[in-house]
Structure formats: C-alpha cells, structure tokens
C-alpha cells in the first residue's frame, strides 16, 4: 500500500516503498534489491509550491514546506525555527570581484550561522529526522559524523526525547563533544579517522539493531536540505547561476539537485546552478580525483577513480572525509552543471574568518571559511563569469568552533599602565586583513 502523501522509489530497481515504516523495517534498504538510494515521491500537486513561495504569511521554519516533506502529521514536528536563515548580499565581496577581476556580480550568502538551534546547515536535516523518528515511535538512534551533523542531531533528538549514540573521529572538534554531552547524549570518540568511525558506528548499530544515519542520500537529510532552493526563490526571487559550498560528502549539492528533480515541470525551476565545490587541501580526495579526470578529458569511468586518505591530518576536521564514497555520483552531477571541484588552502581559514568579521561583523566557523575561500579560488581560476549571480552556502557559526574563533583575534596588546595604551583607528587594520587575498 502506497503512502498517501509520499512514497520512496528505489533508484536501482524501481521498487515502490510505501513509506518510512517499510523503509525502517528493512534497515533503510530496498526490500527487493537492498540498495540504500531512493527518491522521495510526493502526491501533492507540484504547483502547490507556487503558493508556498508567493504567500505573504510569515515563514517560521522549513516546515512552511510541510506539503513537500516526508512527514504525515504536523503534531510530530520538532522544530526551533530552522531553515529560514537570512540570505544576504555581501557587497564587500562584490566590490572585490569588481576591483580585482572586473566582474559585476551579485553575491548572496546563505547565513546558516544564524540557524536557531545549533548554528549549522545541519539543523534542517536534524529537525526532519527527529520529527519522523518521533512519528514512528523510535526511541534510539545512531549518528556518525565529523561534528556538525552530530551536534544538530544530538540537539533535536534530545528535544524529541530520543536517545542518540554519536560516533565521531578522533580529531573531531572538542566543541562538538561539549555540545553533545550537555544534551545528555552519548558520544563515542573513535580512535581513527571518519571512515573508521563509520565502521564502528555501523557495527554498534547492527549489534543492537538500532537505526543509523543513512549517509548523504538519506531522505531524512536530503528532503530537508532541498528547502534551501525554495528559500532562494522566496527571498532572491530567482535561481542563482553559481552555487558554492565547502564539500565533505555532498548532501547539500544532492539536495539542491533533488529540488530540481521534484519541480522540473514548474517554470520557476528553469535551471540548476553551476556547482563550484571546495575541499580543504589537507583532505581533498574529490578535488584531486576531479583534477586528474579533467586533465585526461574525463575518460569513460573517470567517476570511479579516486584516492582514499587514511587518518588525514587537517586544520578543518568538519569537512575532512578521506574516503569519498559519494564521488561516483557527485562528479557526474558537478560535470552536468559545468561546475568544478577544487581545493582551497586550509591555512587561510583564519584569515577568511578575520576578513568576514572585519567587513561584515559576522563570526563564522572553519567550514564556512572553506566555503568562502571557494569563491576566491573560483574567481582566481576564472570559474565565474561577468554578470552572474552567486549563492554561497556557509556551513556554521563560530559558536560551533570556539577554539577556531580564539585564533581569529589579532588586536590584543598586553599593557601594565595607561601610558602604554595608544588610541587607534580600526581602518589601520584594513590592509593587514585584506593582504592574504590581494595576493591571490
């Protein structure tokens, strides 16, 4: 029996899965072919999205788009106003593009640092997951993450009264550990990298027969994150030409694609943005694979050739995925949009955070810095054309990485008397702040 509001369609064999009850009972796999990749199909008329985007009522959360989210009863919604963060034009970035590259651009920033719960892009998926698990009476769940997903899920599942066992790699930020622990959720810090943490988490979930996060194509995460496209249209009134974000596994780009798959017959969804995705250079397996494939003219089967890094030593652990299992799907998606995957210098993350704080009075986290560095790298390499609209999805606030925030301070002077204190003009710092990027 097909769920009246939505059902799942196996991407491999086309089997129709009635809903989460059947999906969960088969350990989040297709009952017919055991594949874990599904499409979520809605019975809601597609033109309903026009009403949701054009209404004058105040949008309070991603649940404004309830008709296109896989939950049946609104009474099960677990929310803290996530999903409606500001989308702002940052003129100082537009001025830089004009001054240095003679490009007239509109640059919009998706301010996930303003997300109401944990200050990350992951709050959307965590809200949907907590709501669905609540609807199905599930009381225990397993999450494996590099940090931000773990924090968001720990928060929302605690709000729903669900016990969450969280597995993170050894190098995960201590700030993540503090957040998770304060919610009363269990944290397992695995002695190894993210790939090993995923193995231990899967073994644990299998041992105790507990549901576990389903990866980058998990409908619990994908369906929630696609709502950022709705917000683009609602706030900007158009689809951008370019979409930039820091890349770990790739749920964000896959979610953007899902919105266009769902609404390809609706006139507003007339094009998919060009994906420009950045990885930290200390752990950039997708970027390295892409560069190699590009130099060879993208030969047949290129998407199946990629390096695997074990225990990478990085400065930005929240986006460090050494085993890029999603590359065979991510690379063709990026290529189909005319996009690029490339590395950025992790050493510049602190400089980027200082620049944004100075020019915009916004404090960002390291993954957000990597995304914004993607803009500078893309400009340098000629990936952005004159007259284009650019949308940058920044990942998290500085509140998610206090140790990183501490590194961004640069104006402190130690003194013993007032005679040692000199007046200053903050404009004196401008040249110093911009110096790393004027050299790009």
C-alpha positions as CSV (number, residue, x, y, z in Angstrom):
1,X,0.0,0.0,0.0
2,X,1.5,3.3,-1.1
3,X,1.7,6.1,1.4
4,X,-1.0,8.7,0.5
5,X,1.3,11.7,0.9
6,X,4.6,10.3,-0.3
7,X,6.5,7.1,-1.1
8,X,10.0,6.1,-1.9
9,X,11.2,4.8,-5.3
10,X,14.3,2.7,-5.4
11,X,16.9,4.3,-7.7
12,X,18.3,1.0,-8.8
13,X,15.3,-1.3,-9.4
14,X,12.3,1.0,-9.3
15,X,10.6,-0.8,-6.4
16,X,8.0,1.4,-4.6
17,X,8.4,1.5,-0.9
18,X,5.3,2.7,0.9
19,X,7.0,4.9,3.5
20,X,9.2,5.0,6.5
21,X,7.6,2.1,8.2
22,X,8.6,-0.3,5.4
23,X,11.9,1.6,4.9
24,X,12.9,1.3,8.6
25,X,11.8,-2.3,8.9
26,X,14.2,-3.2,6.1
27,X,17.1,-1.3,7.7
28,X,16.8,1.6,5.3
29,X,17.3,-0.5,2.2
30,X,15.1,-1.6,-0.7
31,X,13.3,-4.8,0.1
32,X,13.8,-6.0,-3.4
33,X,17.4,-5.2,-4.3
34,X,18.9,-4.0,-0.9
35,X,20.1,-0.7,-2.4
36,X,20.0,2.3,0.0
37,X,19.4,5.0,-2.6
38,X,15.8,6.1,-3.1
39,X,13.8,9.0,-4.5
40,X,11.1,10.5,-2.3
41,X,8.0,11.0,-4.5
42,X,5.1,13.3,-3.3
43,X,1.4,13.1,-4.3
44,X,1.0,16.9,-3.6
45,X,0.4,18.8,-6.8
46,X,3.7,20.4,-7.9
47,X,2.1,23.8,-8.5
48,X,1.4,24.0,-4.8
49,X,5.0,25.2,-4.5
50,X,3.9,28.5,-6.2
51,X,1.5,29.2,-3.3
52,X,4.2,28.4,-0.7
53,X,6.7,30.7,-2.3
54,X,4.4,33.5,-3.1
55,X,2.3,33.7,0.1
56,X,2.5,36.8,2.3
57,X,2.3,34.9,5.6
58,X,5.5,34.9,7.8
59,X,7.6,31.8,7.2
60,X,8.7,30.4,10.6
61,X,10.7,27.4,9.6
62,X,11.4,24.8,6.9
63,X,8.0,23.3,8.0
64,X,6.4,26.1,5.9
65,X,7.1,23.5,3.2
66,X,5.4,20.6,5.0
67,X,3.5,19.5,1.8
68,X,6.8,18.6,0.3
69,X,8.5,17.0,3.3
70,X,8.1,13.3,4.2
71,X,6.1,13.6,7.5
72,X,2.4,12.8,7.8
73,X,1.2,14.5,10.9
74,X,2.1,18.1,11.9
75,X,1.7,17.2,15.6
76,X,5.0,15.3,15.3
77,X,7.0,18.3,14.1
78,X,10.2,19.0,16.2
79,X,11.4,22.5,15.3
80,X,13.3,25.5,16.6
81,X,12.7,27.8,13.6
82,X,15.4,26.3,11.4
83,X,15.6,26.6,7.7
84,X,14.6,30.3,7.2
85,X,18.0,31.9,7.9
86,X,18.8,35.2,6.2
87,X,20.1,35.2,2.6
88,X,22.1,38.4,2.3
89,X,24.1,40.2,-0.4
90,X,27.6,40.8,0.8
91,X,28.8,43.9,-1.1
92,X,32.4,43.8,0.0
93,X,32.8,40.5,-1.9
94,X,31.1,42.1,-4.9
95,X,33.5,45.0,-4.7
96,X,36.5,42.7,-4.5
97,X,35.3,40.8,-7.7
98,X,34.9,44.1,-9.5
99,X,38.2,45.6,-8.3
100,X,40.4,42.6,-8.9
101,X,38.7,40.8,-11.7
102,X,36.5,43.4,-13.4
103,X,33.4,41.3,-12.8
104,X,30.0,42.6,-12.0
105,X,28.4,40.0,-9.7
106,X,25.6,39.6,-7.2
107,X,26.9,37.6,-4.3
108,X,24.4,36.1,-1.8
109,X,25.3,34.4,1.4
110,X,23.1,31.7,3.0
111,X,23.6,32.6,6.7
112,X,23.4,29.2,8.3
113,X,25.4,30.7,11.2
114,X,22.0,32.3,12.1
115,X,20.2,28.9,12.4
116,X,18.3,29.0,15.7
117,X,19.3,25.7,17.2
118,X,23.0,24.9,16.7
119,X,24.1,27.5,14.2
120,X,24.7,25.0,11.4
121,X,23.3,23.9,8.0
122,X,22.6,20.5,9.6
123,X,19.7,21.8,11.7
124,X,17.3,21.3,8.8
125,X,18.0,17.6,8.5
126,X,18.1,17.1,12.2
127,X,14.6,18.7,12.6
128,X,13.1,16.4,9.9
129,X,14.9,13.3,11.3
130,X,13.6,14.0,14.9
131,X,10.1,14.6,13.6
132,X,10.0,11.4,11.5
133,X,11.5,9.3,14.3
134,X,9.0,10.7,16.7
135,X,6.1,9.9,14.3
136,X,7.2,6.3,14.2
137,X,7.8,5.8,17.9
138,X,11.6,5.3,17.6
139,X,13.4,5.9,20.9
140,X,17.0,5.3,20.0
141,X,19.2,6.3,17.1
142,X,22.9,6.2,16.0
143,X,24.7,9.1,14.3
144,X,28.2,9.1,12.8
145,X,29.6,12.5,11.8
146,X,32.7,14.7,11.6
147,X,31.0,17.1,14.1
148,X,28.3,19.4,12.8
149,X,25.7,16.7,11.9
150,X,26.4,15.1,15.3
151,X,25.7,18.2,17.2
152,X,22.5,19.0,15.3
153,X,21.1,15.5,15.6
154,X,22.0,15.3,19.3
155,X,20.2,18.6,19.9
156,X,16.9,17.8,18.0
157,X,16.7,14.2,19.1
158,X,17.1,15.3,22.8
159,X,14.3,17.7,22.2
160,X,12.2,14.8,20.9
161,X,13.1,12.6,23.9
162,X,15.2,10.2,21.7
163,X,18.5,8.7,22.9
164,X,21.3,9.3,20.4
165,X,24.6,7.5,20.3
166,X,27.0,9.7,18.4
167,X,30.3,8.5,16.8
168,X,32.9,11.0,15.7
169,X,36.5,10.6,14.6
170,X,39.4,11.2,16.9
171,X,40.2,14.6,15.5
172,X,36.6,16.0,15.8
173,X,36.4,19.4,17.5
174,X,36.2,19.5,21.3
175,X,33.4,22.0,20.9
176,X,31.3,19.2,19.3
177,X,31.9,17.0,22.2
178,X,30.8,19.7,24.7
179,X,27.6,20.4,22.8
180,X,26.7,16.7,22.5
181,X,27.5,15.9,26.1
182,X,25.4,18.8,27.5
183,X,22.3,17.4,25.8
184,X,22.7,14.1,27.7
185,X,23.5,12.1,24.5
186,X,26.3,9.5,24.4
187,X,29.4,10.4,22.5
188,X,31.9,7.8,21.3
189,X,35.2,9.4,20.1
190,X,36.7,6.7,17.8
191,X,40.4,6.2,17.7
192,X,40.8,6.6,14.0
193,X,39.5,8.7,11.0
194,X,36.0,9.3,9.8
195,X,35.9,6.1,7.7
196,X,36.8,4.0,10.8
197,X,34.2,5.9,12.9
198,X,31.6,4.9,10.3
199,X,32.6,1.3,10.6
200,X,32.5,1.2,14.4
201,X,29.1,3.0,14.3
202,X,27.7,0.6,11.8
203,X,28.9,-2.4,13.9
204,X,27.3,-0.9,17.0
205,X,24.0,-0.2,15.2
206,X,24.0,-3.8,13.8
207,X,24.8,-5.3,17.2
208,X,21.9,-3.7,19.0
209,X,19.6,-3.4,16.0
210,X,19.4,0.4,16.1
211,X,18.7,2.7,13.2
212,X,21.7,4.7,12.0
213,X,22.0,7.8,9.8
214,X,21.8,6.8,6.2
215,X,24.6,8.8,4.6
216,X,24.5,11.7,2.1
217,X,21.4,10.5,0.3
218,X,19.4,9.7,3.4
219,X,15.9,11.1,2.7
220,X,15.8,12.4,6.3
221,X,18.6,14.8,5.4
222,X,18.1,15.3,1.6
223,X,14.5,16.3,1.8
224,X,15.0,18.9,4.5
225,X,18.1,20.5,2.8
226,X,16.4,20.8,-0.6
227,X,14.3,23.6,1.0
228,X,17.2,26.0,0.6
229,X,16.2,26.1,-3.0
230,X,12.7,27.2,-2.0
231,X,14.3,29.9,0.1
232,X,16.4,31.1,-2.8
233,X,13.3,31.6,-4.8
234,X,11.3,33.1,-1.9
235,X,13.9,35.6,-0.9
236,X,16.0,36.2,-4.0
237,X,13.2,35.7,-6.5
238,X,15.5,33.7,-8.8
239,X,17.8,30.7,-9.1
240,X,21.5,31.7,-9.0
241,X,23.9,30.9,-11.8
242,X,26.5,29.6,-9.4
243,X,26.2,27.6,-6.1
244,X,29.3,27.4,-3.9
245,X,29.9,25.4,-0.7
246,X,32.6,23.5,1.1
247,X,32.4,19.8,0.2
248,X,32.6,16.9,2.6
249,X,30.2,14.2,1.4
250,X,27.9,16.2,-0.6
251,X,24.4,16.2,0.9
252,X,24.0,20.0,0.1
253,X,24.5,19.7,-3.7
254,X,22.5,16.5,-3.9
255,X,19.7,18.2,-2.1
256,X,19.7,21.1,-4.5
257,X,19.5,18.7,-7.4
258,X,16.6,16.9,-5.7
259,X,14.6,20.2,-5.7
260,X,15.0,20.5,-9.4
261,X,14.1,16.8,-9.9
262,X,10.9,17.3,-8.0
263,X,9.9,20.5,-9.7
264,X,11.3,20.3,-13.2
265,X,7.8,20.9,-14.7
266,X,7.4,24.2,-12.7
267,X,8.6,27.3,-14.6
268,X,10.5,28.9,-11.7
269,X,12.8,25.9,-11.6
270,X,14.2,26.6,-15.0
271,X,17.9,25.9,-14.4
272,X,20.1,24.2,-11.9
273,X,23.1,26.3,-10.7
274,X,26.6,25.5,-11.6
275,X,28.3,23.7,-8.7
276,X,31.6,25.1,-7.5
277,X,32.7,23.0,-4.6
278,X,35.7,23.4,-2.4
279,X,37.6,21.0,-0.2
280,X,40.3,21.7,2.3
281,X,43.7,20.9,0.7
282,X,44.8,18.6,3.5
283,X,42.0,16.2,2.7
284,X,40.7,16.8,-0.8
285,X,40.2,13.4,-2.4
286,X,37.3,14.5,-4.6
287,X,39.2,17.6,-5.8
288,X,42.3,15.5,-6.6
289,X,40.2,12.9,-8.4
290,X,38.4,15.7,-10.4
291,X,41.7,17.4,-11.3
292,X,43.1,14.1,-12.6
293,X,40.0,13.3,-14.6
294,X,39.8,16.8,-16.1
295,X,43.4,16.6,-17.2
296,X,42.6,13.4,-19.1
297,X,39.4,14.8,-20.7
298,X,37.1,12.9,-18.3
299,X,37.5,9.4,-19.8
300,X,34.9,6.7,-19.5
301,X,34.6,5.5,-15.9
302,X,36.5,8.5,-14.5
303,X,34.0,8.8,-11.7
304,X,35.1,5.5,-10.2
305,X,38.7,6.6,-9.9
306,X,39.5,8.4,-6.7
307,X,42.1,8.3,-3.8
308,X,41.3,7.3,-0.3
309,X,43.2,9.0,2.6
310,X,43.5,7.3,5.9
311,X,43.8,9.4,9.1
312,X,44.4,12.7,7.3
313,X,45.9,15.5,9.4
314,X,43.8,18.6,8.8
315,X,43.0,22.0,10.1
316,X,39.3,21.8,9.3
317,X,38.1,18.4,10.5
318,X,34.4,19.1,10.0
319,X,34.8,18.7,6.2
320,X,37.5,16.0,6.2
321,X,36.2,12.9,4.5
322,X,39.1,10.8,3.4
323,X,37.1,8.1,1.8
324,X,34.9,9.9,-0.8
325,X,32.3,7.2,-1.4
326,X,29.9,9.7,-3.0
327,X,32.3,10.8,-5.7
328,X,30.9,8.4,-8.3
329,X,27.6,10.3,-8.0
330,X,29.0,13.7,-7.2
331,X,31.4,14.0,-10.1
332,X,28.8,13.4,-12.8
333,X,26.4,15.9,-11.1
334,X,29.0,18.6,-11.0
335,X,30.1,17.9,-14.6
336,X,26.5,18.1,-15.8
337,X,26.2,21.6,-14.5
338,X,29.5,22.8,-15.9
339,X,30.9,23.0,-12.4
340,X,34.2,22.3,-10.7
341,X,35.6,20.6,-7.6
342,X,38.8,22.1,-6.3
343,X,41.0,22.5,-3.2
344,X,41.4,25.6,-1.0
345,X,44.2,26.4,1.4
346,X,43.1,25.5,5.0
347,X,45.8,27.8,6.3
348,X,43.7,30.7,5.1
349,X,40.6,29.8,7.0
350,X,41.6,32.0,10.0
351,X,42.4,34.9,7.6
352,X,39.0,34.5,5.9
353,X,37.2,34.5,9.3
354,X,39.0,37.7,10.2
355,X,38.1,39.3,6.9
356,X,34.4,38.5,7.2
357,X,34.3,39.7,10.8
358,X,36.0,42.9,9.9
359,X,33.9,43.7,6.8
360,X,30.6,42.2,7.7
361,X,30.7,41.9,11.6
362,X,29.8,38.2,11.2
363,X,31.7,35.5,13.0
364,X,32.0,32.2,11.0
365,X,33.3,28.7,11.7
366,X,36.0,26.9,9.8
367,X,33.8,25.0,7.3
368,X,32.1,28.3,6.4
369,X,35.6,29.8,5.8
370,X,36.3,27.0,3.5
371,X,33.2,27.7,1.5
372,X,34.0,31.4,1.2
373,X,37.6,30.6,0.2
374,X,35.9,28.7,-2.6
375,X,34.7,32.0,-4.0
376,X,38.2,33.5,-4.0
377,X,39.7,30.4,-5.6
378,X,36.9,30.3,-8.2
379,X,37.5,33.9,-9.1
380,X,41.2,33.3,-9.5
381,X,40.7,30.4,-11.8
382,X,38.0,32.1,-14.0
383,X,35.1,29.8,-12.9
384,X,32.7,32.7,-12.6
385,X,31.5,34.9,-15.5
386,X,30.6,38.5,-15.6
387,X,27.0,39.4,-14.7
388,X,26.4,36.1,-12.8
389,X,24.5,35.7,-9.5
390,X,26.5,33.7,-6.9
391,X,25.0,31.8,-4.0
392,X,27.4,30.7,-1.2
393,X,26.1,28.2,1.4
394,X,28.1,28.8,4.5
395,X,28.1,25.9,6.9
396,X,28.2,27.1,10.5
397,X,28.8,29.8,13.0
398,X,31.9,30.5,15.1
399,X,29.9,29.3,18.1
400,X,30.4,25.8,16.8
401,X,34.2,26.1,16.9
402,X,35.3,28.3,19.8
403,X,38.9,27.2,19.6
404,X,38.9,28.4,16.0
405,X,37.3,31.7,17.0
406,X,40.1,32.3,19.5
407,X,42.6,32.0,16.7
408,X,41.0,34.9,14.8
409,X,41.8,37.5,17.5
410,X,44.6,39.8,16.3
411,X,44.3,43.2,18.1
412,X,45.3,42.3,21.6
413,X,48.0,44.4,23.4
414,X,49.3,43.5,26.8
415,X,49.8,46.6,29.0
416,X,50.7,47.5,32.6
417,X,49.6,51.2,32.6
418,X,47.5,53.7,30.6
419,X,50.7,55.2,29.3
420,X,51.2,52.1,27.2
421,X,47.8,52.4,25.6
422,X,47.6,54.3,22.4
423,X,44.5,55.5,20.5
424,X,43.8,53.8,17.2
425,X,41.6,53.8,14.1
426,X,40.2,50.4,13.1
427,X,40.8,51.3,9.5
428,X,44.5,50.8,10.2
429,X,43.9,47.1,10.2
430,X,42.2,47.0,6.8
431,X,45.4,46.5,4.7
432,X,46.5,43.7,7.1
433,X,43.2,42.0,6.9
434,X,43.0,42.1,3.1
435,X,46.6,41.3,2.5
436,X,46.3,37.5,2.1
437,X,43.5,37.9,-0.5
438,X,45.0,40.8,-2.5
439,X,47.9,38.3,-3.2
440,X,45.5,35.7,-4.7
